Every structure is written in C-alpha cells, then in structure tokens.
C-alpha cells in the first residue's frame, strides 16, 4: 500500500510519516503543497492506468492551493473518484471541513496528530479501498463473461422465478474466471430449501415461485455486498460464486444466508422440523486454475447441500478443496471432514 502525505509544514509531514512508519506502513510519499501532490498523482492526464497511491492524507490549510481545492481537483480525475482522501485539520479550522467533504473528502483527523486515531482512520480507508477494488474486479469479470455469451438474448440470462442468473450462467462464469495461468481462491456456495419438494406438492406452482422469489430477494443484497454472482437452477438450488472469498468468510456468508431464509418466516407446515421454510447451505473453498477445478467445486457444493438437507436441514456445511499430489490432478480433500453448523429448529 502506498500513502501520500501532503502538508506545507515539514515538521507536520515528518510527524505524520513517523506515525505511519511505526504502524508498519513503509511505502510513503510526501508533498509540500497541493500542486506538488497533483503532480505526483498526475491529476488531469488522460490515462486508464490504475492509481499508484491508495490513500491521501491532505492538510487543509496550505498557501497557494489549499487542501479543499486540491481534493476537488483529485476527485475530478476519474481515476481518483474513489480514492480515500483523509483531511488533516486543526480544531480551530473546523469550518473548512464542511467544504472539504463537499469537495469529496472521505474522512478527517485533527492536529496535533494522535497516532492511534491516525492509524485507525488509515486502516479503515484502506479496507474500504480494497473492497471497492475487489467489487470492480468482479464487475469487470462479469462484463467480460456476459460479452463472451455472444448473441444470446438478455432474457435468457435471467431465471424468471427468482430474478437471478440462470444456473447455466454460473457454469459459464466459473469457466471464464478459471482460465488464467494463476491459481486463485474461489468459494462456491449452494443453497437449497429444505423439503422443498413437499412444499411444492402441497402449495402448488404459484406458491413455489413466490417463495423462491422472496428467498432470492433476501439473497441478492447479501451477494452484492461481497461481490458474488448468484444464480438459480430450475430445481430451486441457488448457487453463489465468490472469487477471492476465503473459507472463514465463506462460512460467515453461508450462515448469514441460512439465517436470512429462516427470518423470512415463510410458512411450511409440511416440514417436520419447523413451521417455516428453512434452508441448508454448503460452502466449498479452494484454489482453482482449470476446468476440472471449478467443476469439482460446483459439484461438491451441490452434493454437500443435498447431504445437509437429508441430514435434517437448516444447517451449514463447509468443505475445503486443495491441490493434490505433484501429479497435477485435483480433488476435494477427503481428509477434511465437513464442518456443520446446525441452525435453530424451534
């Protein structure tokens, strides 16, 4: 991570830089004026290159060009539209802070600099930027995937009952992101409504579609927050593909999905375990590179959620996929048994 400290006072720059260095941030640039900062960032140049600076610490009160104007100019450059800009201001100059936020500032710290506060604000800004970068990467992958689907009609991408992508889209998306030379961590989650066949038989097709639509409505915002692609198969199984989501985060997402379905409190008197519709979720995480890898992840997730449902439902099962021996073949790790979290079944 590269940080840029902008302050016209050398002592202030040194104090801020020292506080950041003590916290482990050793890639720090400094600028003595707003104009120098704009030059370092190359603001205004017509380029698609990714910004080299991850966070800017920008003093408000500076001669010639103050921090508010410098902030506004940074924001006018499309490359820095989401760059975290933390304003540095004295308590006596808080009135200028409102103008800084209007200009696009992200956060602020006050002088004299408090090391703990400074480091906390910088860490929060970096987490925000990493999340935004991750979402943009997923958006680019998704756009590339959709464009690779040729002249298929847009309506065939969407499952009519849920408003999610169709299951075929999940397979195509997985294939499109697993063709690189570099391995990457991917989690695949499968959600299945427990005893849904009985629910369909008792309630009919209309109620069946309504329940799936409500479940999809609860899942969609959760999927968006972590940059996943969600799709539904015709049998009601919902698949989520989450690139760069590790095992622990996948488990948290799986449990959130399970509890979100339970909170809908959709009546299901056909279930022996609960008066409401419940769901089981399986999450499989592994490093994938080729077609065999993603096929195994997908098939293992679907198999795992069926086992969870058959075991009583309303639970989460997680598994880990790993590379096998140096032969280059891949498998789901058999020595790692599933971790199961049972949901409340009142």
C-alpha positions, 0 to 999 in steps of 0.5 A: 500500500502506498500513502501520500502525505501532503502538508506545507509544514515539514515538521507536520509531514515528518510527524505524520510519516513517523506515525505511519512508519511505526504502524508498519506502513513503509511505502510513503510519499510526501508533498509540500503543497497541493500542486506538488501532490497533483503532480505526483498523482498526475491529476488531469492526464488522460490515462486508464492506468490504475492509481499508484497511491491508495490513500491521501492524507491532505492538510487543509490549510496550505498557501497557494492551493489549499487542501479543499481545492486540491481534493476537488481537483483529485476527485475530478480525475476519474481515476481518483473518484474513489480514492480515500482522501483523509483531511488533516485539520486543526480544531480551530479550522473546523469550518473548512471541513464542511467544504472539504467533504463537499469537495469529496473528502472521505474522512478527517483527523485533527492536529496535533496528530494522535497516532492511534486515531491516525492509524485507525482512520488509515486502516479503515480507508484502506479496507474500504479501498480494497473492497471497492477494488475487489467489487470492480474486479468482479464487475469487470469479470462479469462484463467480460463473461456476459460479452463472451455469451455472444448473441444470446438474448438478455432474457435468457440470462435471467431465471424468471422465478427468482430474478437471478442468473440462470444456473447455466450462467454460473457454469459459464462464469466459473469457466471464464474466471478459471482460465488464467495461468494463476491459481486463485481462491474461489468459494462456491456456495449452494443453497437449497430449501429444505423439503422443498419438494413437499412444499411444492406438492402441497402449495402448488406452482404459484406458491413455489415461485413466490417463495423462491422469489422472496428467498432470492430477494433476501439473497441478492443484497447479501451477494452484492455486498461481497461481490458474488454472482448468484444464480438459480437452477430450475430445481430451486438450488441457488448457487453463489460464486465468490472469487477471492472469498476465503473459507472463514468468510465463506462460512460467515456468508453461508450462515448469514444466508441460512439465517436470512431464509429462516427470518423470512418466516415463510410458512411450511407446515409440511416440514417436520422440523419447523413451521417455516421454510428453512434452508441448508447451505454448503460452502466449498473453498479452494484454489482453482486454475482449470476446468476440472477445478471449478467443476469439482467445486460446483459439484461438491457444493451441490452434493454437500447441500443435498447431504445437509438437507437429508441430514435434517436441514437448516444447517451449514456445511463447509468443505475445503478443496486443495491441490493434490499430489505433484501429479497435477490432478485435483480433488476435494480433500477427503481428509477434511471432514465437513464442518456443520453448523446446525441452525435453530429448529424451534 
